[in-house]
Amino acid sequence: MWIDLRSDTVTQPTGAMREAMFTAAVGDDVYGEDPTVCALEDTMADMLGFEAALFVASGTMGNLVAVLTHAGRGDEVIIGDRSHTFLYEAGGISALGGVHPHTIPNDDDGTLALDAILEAIRTDNIHFPRSRALCLENTHNRCGGTVLGIEYVDSACELAHEHGLAVHLDGARLLNAATALGVPASELTRHVDSVMICLSKGLGAPVGSVLCGSRRFIEQALRIRKLVGGGMRQAGILAAAGMFALSHHVDRLADDHRRATCLAEGISAIPGLRLLGSGPGGMPETNLVYFEIDRNAGDDASKTL
């Protein structure tokens, strides 16, 4: 049997999730009248400790809307050089918002060194773009699904806020981080100014993400969502999948982590393959397993795949 392990995005909705979508109460979300969308937004805001939330079509849209809400044309955001927003979101913050990404290196654990963040913050000078926001990612995709701990996130937020910067968290897999740490997700968002969380990754919904922030932030983000074509009508059909996932799939993320570890252990036993996780022996911290062919192992390594 062929098992597709390219990503946690290739999952299919369960029968129960499809039934929830089929029976969802709907309205016109552009008018703020879809009860299922409103319920999802309220649930996510409460879960993560924010005043308000906004349903968006994708994680990329959520990050784009967040950055364009925090920063304007000619402003700058500080962001990791291995971050999803910098590498895999089509340069949208620059192409659509005129926002300049100031990249600094991600360490292998997904963090940005606090000294590097401090050095990247611009002084007030007409020759420089204004530093408006710091962008973090938790879990960190390209660093192997690594988890940013509470103490680090708090310290990065404190530093950013001391210098007048907002903090946006790409939390596409934030619930994986919370599961790995054994803490409520709100502990990882308590000092950030906005967070985006995906419903279509480990949670198994077919589409959708949610952006959370203050009520004032979300009011402005709603205008930006409209600007980028993200206004949806009877979107409760989609939001219902997210509501179902929050009720039934969060506790199952720990199963994903255990299975990822089992897969990684099997890969580590194959000659010529090398794990790329940040844990001991390259083991994964959460649900992402990265490995490579050891080019020094000879021709037999290529044949293992």
LOVO-579269 format. One record per residue (C-alpha): x, y, z; residue number from 1. Coordinates in pm, 1 decimal. Each point is the difference from the previous one (the first is absolute). Layout:
residues N
<xx=X | yy=Y | zz=Z | num=NUM>
...
This chain:
residues 305
<xx=0.0 | yy=0.0 | zz=0.0 | num=1>
<xx=126.5 | yy=345.2 | zz=-95.7 | num=2>
<xx=2.3 | yy=251.6 | zz=287.5 | num=3>
<xx=45.5 | yy=365.9 | zz=-98.2 | num=4>
<xx=234.9 | yy=161.5 | zz=251.5 | num=5>
<xx=89.5 | yy=313.6 | zz=-195.8 | num=6>
<xx=-176.3 | yy=225.0 | zz=247.1 | num=7>
<xx=-271.3 | yy=22.1 | zz=263.2 | num=8>
<xx=-192.4 | yy=203.0 | zz=-260.2 | num=9>
<xx=-94.0 | yy=-298.1 | zz=-217.7 | num=10>
<xx=-248.7 | yy=-146.5 | zz=246.4 | num=11>
<xx=-365.6 | yy=-55.4 | zz=-92.1 | num=12>
<xx=-299.3 | yy=116.2 | zz=208.4 | num=13>
<xx=-156.8 | yy=-276.3 | zz=205.1 | num=14>
<xx=-359.4 | yy=-101.6 | zz=-58.5 | num=15>
<xx=-102.4 | yy=172.6 | zz=322.2 | num=16>
<xx=174.9 | yy=319.1 | zz=-107.2 | num=17>
<xx=-174.8 | yy=-9.4 | zz=-336.6 | num=18>
<xx=-332.1 | yy=-43.2 | zz=178.6 | num=19>
<xx=74.5 | yy=303.8 | zz=218.4 | num=20>
<xx=74.8 | yy=201.1 | zz=-313.9 | num=21>
<xx=-319.8 | yy=-119.4 | zz=-169.6 | num=22>
<xx=-221.2 | yy=97.7 | zz=292.3 | num=23>
<xx=174.5 | yy=328.5 | zz=90.7 | num=24>
<xx=-212.1 | yy=308.6 | zz=59.0 | num=25>
<xx=115.5 | yy=268.1 | zz=-244.7 | num=26>
<xx=-41.3 | yy=367.5 | zz=-82.1 | num=27>
<xx=187.6 | yy=271.6 | zz=-186.2 | num=28>
<xx=337.7 | yy=33.8 | zz=168.3 | num=29>
<xx=86.8 | yy=323.3 | zz=-182.9 | num=30>
<xx=-288.3 | yy=151.2 | zz=196.7 | num=31>
<xx=117.2 | yy=-178.9 | zz=313.6 | num=32>
<xx=-315.5 | yy=-213.2 | zz=-3.8 | num=33>
<xx=131.4 | yy=-355.1 | zz=-26.0 | num=34>
<xx=-64.8 | yy=-157.3 | zz=342.3 | num=35>
<xx=244.4 | yy=-286.1 | zz=-48.1 | num=36>
<xx=283.0 | yy=231.3 | zz=-104.2 | num=37>
<xx=-75.3 | yy=223.6 | zz=298.9 | num=38>
<xx=3.1 | yy=-302.4 | zz=230.5 | num=39>
<xx=335.1 | yy=-114.8 | zz=-136.6 | num=40>
<xx=152.7 | yy=346.7 | zz=38.5 | num=41>
<xx=-127.5 | yy=33.7 | zz=357.3 | num=42>
<xx=121.0 | yy=-348.8 | zz=90.6 | num=43>
<xx=347.9 | yy=57.9 | zz=-138.0 | num=44>
<xx=32.6 | yy=343.0 | zz=161.3 | num=45>
<xx=-96.2 | yy=-146.8 | zz=338.1 | num=46>
<xx=233.7 | yy=-295.6 | zz=-43.0 | num=47>
<xx=300.5 | yy=219.3 | zz=-75.7 | num=48>
<xx=-81.2 | yy=285.6 | zz=237.3 | num=49>
<xx=-93.3 | yy=278.6 | zz=-242.1 | num=50>
<xx=-287.0 | yy=243.4 | zz=-33.2 | num=51>
<xx=-95.4 | yy=-89.5 | zz=-354.9 | num=52>
<xx=78.1 | yy=-220.9 | zz=-299.3 | num=53>
<xx=-45.0 | yy=-10.2 | zz=-375.9 | num=54>
<xx=-61.0 | yy=-303.9 | zz=-221.5 | num=55>
<xx=221.8 | yy=0.3 | zz=-310.5 | num=56>
<xx=44.4 | yy=-235.2 | zz=-292.6 | num=57>
<xx=355.7 | yy=-113.4 | zz=74.1 | num=58>
<xx=304.0 | yy=39.7 | zz=220.6 | num=59>
<xx=172.1 | yy=202.0 | zz=-269.2 | num=60>
<xx=-294.8 | yy=239.6 | zz=-9.4 | num=61>
<xx=-0.4 | yy=22.6 | zz=378.5 | num=62>
<xx=368.2 | yy=89.9 | zz=15.6 | num=63>
<xx=-36.5 | yy=247.6 | zz=-286.3 | num=64>
<xx=-298.0 | yy=171.3 | zz=161.3 | num=65>
<xx=180.5 | yy=15.9 | zz=333.5 | num=66>
<xx=317.0 | yy=156.3 | zz=-138.5 | num=67>
<xx=-194.2 | yy=249.8 | zz=-210.6 | num=68>
<xx=-197.3 | yy=95.9 | zz=308.9 | num=69>
<xx=310.5 | yy=49.5 | zz=212.9 | num=70>
<xx=214.1 | yy=171.3 | zz=-266.6 | num=71>
<xx=-51.8 | yy=232.2 | zz=-293.7 | num=72>
<xx=171.4 | yy=65.8 | zz=-329.2 | num=73>
<xx=368.9 | yy=70.2 | zz=54.5 | num=74>
<xx=-2.5 | yy=-144.3 | zz=353.1 | num=75>
<xx=203.6 | yy=-302.0 | zz=106.2 | num=76>
<xx=-61.8 | yy=-324.5 | zz=184.2 | num=77>
<xx=273.9 | yy=-207.4 | zz=162.6 | num=78>
<xx=-35.0 | yy=-363.3 | zz=-100.9 | num=79>
<xx=199.3 | yy=-322.5 | zz=-6.2 | num=80>
<xx=183.5 | yy=-103.2 | zz=-313.6 | num=81>
<xx=-156.4 | yy=-346.5 | zz=21.7 | num=82>
<xx=-350.4 | yy=119.8 | zz=82.4 | num=83>
<xx=-297.4 | yy=-113.2 | zz=-204.3 | num=84>
<xx=-109.5 | yy=358.3 | zz=-66.6 | num=85>
<xx=339.6 | yy=88.9 | zz=-145.4 | num=86>
<xx=56.1 | yy=-318.4 | zz=-200.9 | num=87>
<xx=-337.5 | yy=-132.7 | zz=-108.8 | num=88>
<xx=-260.8 | yy=274.4 | zz=-17.5 | num=89>
<xx=87.1 | yy=143.1 | zz=-342.8 | num=90>
<xx=151.2 | yy=318.3 | zz=142.0 | num=91>
<xx=-350.6 | yy=125.2 | zz=68.2 | num=92>
<xx=88.6 | yy=243.0 | zz=277.2 | num=93>
<xx=227.9 | yy=182.5 | zz=-245.3 | num=94>
<xx=-194.8 | yy=-51.3 | zz=-322.6 | num=95>
<xx=-337.4 | yy=99.0 | zz=142.1 | num=96>
<xx=88.9 | yy=208.1 | zz=304.7 | num=97>
<xx=333.3 | yy=160.2 | zz=-82.3 | num=98>
<xx=131.0 | yy=-130.5 | zz=333.4 | num=99>
<xx=373.1 | yy=-67.6 | zz=17.2 | num=100>
<xx=111.0 | yy=-330.7 | zz=159.9 | num=101>
<xx=311.0 | yy=39.7 | zz=214.5 | num=102>
<xx=123.6 | yy=-357.5 | zz=29.2 | num=103>
<xx=219.5 | yy=-128.8 | zz=278.8 | num=104>
<xx=119.2 | yy=-360.2 | zz=39.9 | num=105>
<xx=-220.2 | yy=-260.5 | zz=160.0 | num=106>
<xx=190.8 | yy=-221.8 | zz=237.6 | num=107>
<xx=-57.5 | yy=-372.4 | zz=-50.3 | num=108>
<xx=-260.0 | yy=0.3 | zz=278.1 | num=109>
<xx=-207.8 | yy=258.8 | zz=-187.8 | num=110>
<xx=82.9 | yy=289.9 | zz=227.3 | num=111>
<xx=143.2 | yy=336.4 | zz=-97.5 | num=112>
<xx=286.5 | yy=107.1 | zz=224.2 | num=113>
<xx=-114.5 | yy=285.8 | zz=221.6 | num=114>
<xx=322.5 | yy=189.3 | zz=-68.0 | num=115>
<xx=-63.2 | yy=-33.1 | zz=-374.2 | num=116>
<xx=-354.4 | yy=131.2 | zz=40.7 | num=117>
<xx=127.2 | yy=297.8 | zz=197.4 | num=118>
<xx=265.4 | yy=75.2 | zz=-259.1 | num=119>
<xx=-256.6 | yy=-17.8 | zz=-280.5 | num=120>
<xx=-229.5 | yy=262.9 | zz=151.9 | num=121>
<xx=53.7 | yy=323.4 | zz=-189.5 | num=122>
<xx=76.9 | yy=332.7 | zz=157.7 | num=123>
<xx=-217.2 | yy=295.8 | zz=-96.9 | num=124>
<xx=171.6 | yy=117.5 | zz=-316.2 | num=125>
<xx=-152.3 | yy=124.8 | zz=-325.4 | num=126>
<xx=229.9 | yy=-233.7 | zz=-195.0 | num=127>
<xx=-145.1 | yy=-311.6 | zz=164.8 | num=128>
<xx=-335.8 | yy=-172.8 | zz=-16.9 | num=129>
<xx=-184.7 | yy=4.1 | zz=330.2 | num=130>
<xx=13.0 | yy=-323.3 | zz=200.5 | num=131>
<xx=-363.6 | yy=-83.6 | zz=70.5 | num=132>
<xx=-27.1 | yy=-366.0 | zz=91.2 | num=133>
<xx=182.0 | yy=-317.4 | zz=94.8 | num=134>
<xx=-123.8 | yy=-324.0 | zz=-156.7 | num=135>
<xx=47.3 | yy=-333.8 | zz=176.9 | num=136>
<xx=-106.0 | yy=-352.9 | zz=-102.0 | num=137>
<xx=-112.9 | yy=-278.8 | zz=235.2 | num=138>
<xx=39.6 | yy=-284.9 | zz=-75.8 | num=139>
<xx=272.7 | yy=83.6 | zz=-246.3 | num=140>
<xx=-49.7 | yy=-184.5 | zz=-326.5 | num=141>
<xx=338.9 | yy=22.5 | zz=-172.6 | num=142>
<xx=181.6 | yy=-62.7 | zz=325.8 | num=143>
<xx=-169.4 | yy=-337.9 | zz=23.8 | num=144>
<xx=-316.2 | yy=74.4 | zz=194.7 | num=145>
<xx=192.1 | yy=140.7 | zz=293.9 | num=146>
<xx=-179.0 | yy=155.4 | zz=294.6 | num=147>
<xx=59.6 | yy=353.1 | zz=127.8 | num=148>
<xx=-31.7 | yy=-16.0 | zz=377.2 | num=149>
<xx=-196.9 | yy=234.8 | zz=222.4 | num=150>
<xx=304.8 | yy=170.9 | zz=148.1 | num=151>
<xx=147.7 | yy=76.9 | zz=-341.5 | num=152>
<xx=-324.9 | yy=135.4 | zz=-145.1 | num=153>
<xx=-51.3 | yy=217.6 | zz=307.6 | num=154>
<xx=355.7 | yy=136.0 | zz=-23.0 | num=155>
<xx=-26.6 | yy=74.5 | zz=-371.9 | num=156>
<xx=-330.8 | yy=180.3 | zz=55.4 | num=157>
<xx=140.7 | yy=202.7 | zz=285.9 | num=158>
<xx=293.4 | yy=109.9 | zz=-214.3 | num=159>
<xx=-220.4 | yy=91.5 | zz=-294.5 | num=160>
<xx=-249.2 | yy=191.3 | zz=211.2 | num=161>
<xx=275.1 | yy=194.7 | zz=175.3 | num=162>
<xx=91.3 | yy=140.4 | zz=-342.2 | num=163>
<xx=-353.0 | yy=64.1 | zz=-119.9 | num=164>
<xx=-33.8 | yy=-305.9 | zz=-226.5 | num=165>
<xx=-304.6 | yy=-220.9 | zz=-22.2 | num=166>
<xx=47.0 | yy=-378.4 | zz=0.0 | num=167>
<xx=-179.8 | yy=-226.1 | zz=-246.4 | num=168>
<xx=15.2 | yy=-375.4 | zz=50.0 | num=169>
<xx=-37.2 | yy=-236.4 | zz=-293.1 | num=170>
<xx=-164.1 | yy=-270.6 | zz=205.2 | num=171>
<xx=-105.5 | yy=-223.5 | zz=-287.2 | num=172>
<xx=80.8 | yy=-300.2 | zz=222.6 | num=173>
<xx=-23.5 | yy=177.9 | zz=334.6 | num=174>
<xx=-214.8 | yy=-273.3 | zz=152.1 | num=175>
<xx=276.8 | yy=-247.2 | zz=-78.8 | num=176>
<xx=236.3 | yy=219.3 | zz=201.4 | num=177>
<xx=-245.8 | yy=18.6 | zz=290.0 | num=178>
<xx=-47.3 | yy=-376.9 | zz=-13.0 | num=179>
<xx=375.6 | yy=-63.3 | zz=3.1 | num=180>
<xx=46.5 | yy=229.9 | zz=299.5 | num=181>
<xx=-310.0 | yy=-118.5 | zz=181.3 | num=182>
<xx=-133.0 | yy=353.2 | zz=48.8 | num=183>
<xx=-308.6 | yy=193.6 | zz=-115.1 | num=184>
<xx=60.6 | yy=172.0 | zz=-333.0 | num=185>
<xx=-78.8 | yy=333.0 | zz=165.8 | num=186>
<xx=325.8 | yy=-30.7 | zz=197.5 | num=187>
<xx=186.7 | yy=31.0 | zz=-329.9 | num=188>
<xx=-199.4 | yy=300.8 | zz=-119.1 | num=189>
<xx=-40.8 | yy=199.5 | zz=320.2 | num=190>
<xx=235.7 | yy=279.7 | zz=-107.2 | num=191>
<xx=-24.3 | yy=-3.3 | zz=-380.8 | num=192>
<xx=-213.9 | yy=260.6 | zz=-174.3 | num=193>
<xx=-142.1 | yy=-231.1 | zz=-264.9 | num=194>
<xx=7.4 | yy=-367.3 | zz=-87.5 | num=195>
<xx=-111.0 | yy=-205.0 | zz=-297.8 | num=196>
<xx=-94.8 | yy=-363.4 | zz=50.5 | num=197>
<xx=-78.4 | yy=-250.0 | zz=-278.1 | num=198>
<xx=-295.4 | yy=-235.6 | zz=5.0 | num=199>
<xx=111.0 | yy=-189.7 | zz=-310.7 | num=200>
<xx=322.5 | yy=-152.9 | zz=131.7 | num=201>
<xx=13.1 | yy=-230.3 | zz=300.5 | num=202>
<xx=-362.6 | yy=76.2 | zz=85.9 | num=203>
<xx=-117.9 | yy=-155.2 | zz=-326.1 | num=204>
<xx=-248.3 | yy=259.0 | zz=-126.9 | num=205>
<xx=-7.6 | yy=38.2 | zz=-380.6 | num=206>
<xx=58.4 | yy=376.0 | zz=-4.1 | num=207>
<xx=32.5 | yy=306.9 | zz=218.5 | num=208>
<xx=202.9 | yy=181.0 | zz=263.0 | num=209>
<xx=-83.3 | yy=244.2 | zz=277.6 | num=210>
<xx=177.9 | yy=326.3 | zz=81.9 | num=211>
<xx=-28.3 | yy=126.3 | zz=358.4 | num=212>
<xx=80.2 | yy=333.5 | zz=159.9 | num=213>
<xx=-149.4 | yy=296.2 | zz=180.8 | num=214>
<xx=-341.5 | yy=122.9 | zz=-108.6 | num=215>
<xx=158.1 | yy=307.8 | zz=-158.9 | num=216>
<xx=254.3 | yy=-214.5 | zz=-184.1 | num=217>
<xx=-267.5 | yy=-233.9 | zz=-136.8 | num=218>
<xx=-213.9 | yy=293.1 | zz=-114.7 | num=219>
<xx=290.6 | yy=118.9 | zz=-214.0 | num=220>
<xx=88.1 | yy=-354.2 | zz=-105.4 | num=221>
<xx=-355.2 | yy=-41.7 | zz=-129.3 | num=222>
<xx=59.1 | yy=290.6 | zz=-239.1 | num=223>
<xx=327.1 | yy=-155.6 | zz=-115.7 | num=224>
<xx=-170.2 | yy=-337.1 | zz=-49.1 | num=225>
<xx=-250.8 | yy=171.7 | zz=-226.7 | num=226>
<xx=283.4 | yy=173.8 | zz=-186.1 | num=227>
<xx=171.1 | yy=-329.4 | zz=-84.6 | num=228>
<xx=-322.8 | yy=-164.9 | zz=-111.2 | num=229>
<xx=-66.1 | yy=-200.6 | zz=312.9 | num=230>
<xx=-361.5 | yy=92.9 | zz=60.7 | num=231>
<xx=-213.2 | yy=-314.5 | zz=-0.4 | num=232>
<xx=-376.3 | yy=-47.2 | zz=5.5 | num=233>
<xx=-155.3 | yy=-316.9 | zz=145.6 | num=234>
<xx=335.0 | yy=-102.2 | zz=143.7 | num=235>
<xx=-157.0 | yy=-186.1 | zz=290.4 | num=236>
<xx=26.6 | yy=-314.5 | zz=-208.9 | num=237>
<xx=376.6 | yy=35.6 | zz=30.1 | num=238>
<xx=3.7 | yy=133.3 | zz=355.1 | num=239>
<xx=-201.2 | yy=-302.4 | zz=114.6 | num=240>
<xx=292.8 | yy=-223.4 | zz=-91.3 | num=241>
<xx=223.1 | yy=214.1 | zz=219.1 | num=242>
<xx=-245.6 | yy=-14.3 | zz=289.7 | num=243>
<xx=-18.5 | yy=-376.6 | zz=-32.2 | num=244>
<xx=379.4 | yy=-23.9 | zz=-4.3 | num=245>
<xx=35.6 | yy=209.5 | zz=314.9 | num=246>
<xx=-250.9 | yy=-223.1 | zz=178.2 | num=247>
<xx=126.6 | yy=-339.0 | zz=-119.0 | num=248>
<xx=354.7 | yy=16.7 | zz=-137.2 | num=249>
<xx=213.6 | yy=207.0 | zz=238.6 | num=250>
<xx=49.2 | yy=-287.0 | zz=243.0 | num=251>
<xx=111.4 | yy=-220.5 | zz=-290.0 | num=252>
<xx=302.7 | yy=218.4 | zz=-77.8 | num=253>
<xx=195.1 | yy=-196.3 | zz=261.3 | num=254>
<xx=-66.7 | yy=-312.3 | zz=-209.0 | num=255>
<xx=152.1 | yy=177.1 | zz=-301.1 | num=256>
<xx=310.7 | yy=78.5 | zz=203.3 | num=257>
<xx=36.8 | yy=-360.0 | zz=113.8 | num=258>
<xx=-40.2 | yy=-127.3 | zz=-354.8 | num=259>
<xx=254.0 | yy=252.1 | zz=-128.1 | num=260>
<xx=248.4 | yy=-125.1 | zz=258.0 | num=261>
<xx=-69.4 | yy=-359.8 | zz=-102.8 | num=262>
<xx=56.4 | yy=89.6 | zz=-366.3 | num=263>
<xx=321.4 | yy=183.2 | zz=85.3 | num=264>
<xx=129.2 | yy=-296.9 | zz=197.0 | num=265>
<xx=-60.7 | yy=-221.8 | zz=-301.8 | num=266>
<xx=174.8 | yy=242.3 | zz=-233.1 | num=267>
<xx=298.0 | yy=27.7 | zz=234.4 | num=268>
<xx=49.4 | yy=-376.7 | zz=-26.5 | num=269>
<xx=35.3 | yy=13.6 | zz=-380.0 | num=270>
<xx=364.1 | yy=28.8 | zz=-108.5 | num=271>
<xx=67.8 | yy=310.7 | zz=-204.9 | num=272>
<xx=-286.5 | yy=209.6 | zz=135.5 | num=273>
<xx=55.4 | yy=279.5 | zz=250.1 | num=274>
<xx=-268.1 | yy=168.1 | zz=210.2 | num=275>
<xx=-6.2 | yy=378.5 | zz=9.1 | num=276>
<xx=-208.4 | yy=65.3 | zz=311.5 | num=277>
<xx=128.7 | yy=208.7 | zz=288.2 | num=278>
<xx=-48.1 | yy=-261.2 | zz=270.5 | num=279>
<xx=258.3 | yy=-258.7 | zz=110.4 | num=280>
<xx=119.5 | yy=-196.8 | zz=-300.8 | num=281>
<xx=-195.9 | yy=226.4 | zz=-230.1 | num=282>
<xx=-335.1 | yy=-116.1 | zz=137.4 | num=283>
<xx=-303.9 | yy=224.9 | zz=-57.8 | num=284>
<xx=-153.7 | yy=211.7 | zz=274.4 | num=285>
<xx=-350.4 | yy=-4.3 | zz=-142.9 | num=286>
<xx=-167.8 | yy=-138.8 | zz=-314.0 | num=287>
<xx=251.6 | yy=92.9 | zz=-272.1 | num=288>
<xx=266.3 | yy=-250.2 | zz=-104.5 | num=289>
<xx=282.7 | yy=120.5 | zz=-221.1 | num=290>
<xx=283.5 | yy=-215.3 | zz=-126.5 | num=291>
<xx=257.5 | yy=-7.1 | zz=-277.6 | num=292>
<xx=214.4 | yy=-247.6 | zz=-187.7 | num=293>
<xx=352.1 | yy=-10.6 | zz=138.3 | num=294>
<xx=203.2 | yy=64.4 | zz=-314.6 | num=295>
<xx=305.3 | yy=-149.5 | zz=166.6 | num=296>
<xx=-170.8 | yy=-336.9 | zz=45.6 | num=297>
<xx=53.4 | yy=-111.5 | zz=-359.7 | num=298>
<xx=-238.8 | yy=-112.9 | zz=-272.5 | num=299>
<xx=-194.5 | yy=-228.1 | zz=232.4 | num=300>
<xx=-143.6 | yy=302.7 | zz=179.0 | num=301>
<xx=-183.4 | yy=119.1 | zz=-311.1 | num=302>
<xx=-146.5 | yy=-345.9 | zz=-52.8 | num=303>
<xx=-168.7 | yy=4.0 | zz=343.5 | num=304>
<xx=-256.9 | yy=240.5 | zz=-143.7 | num=305>
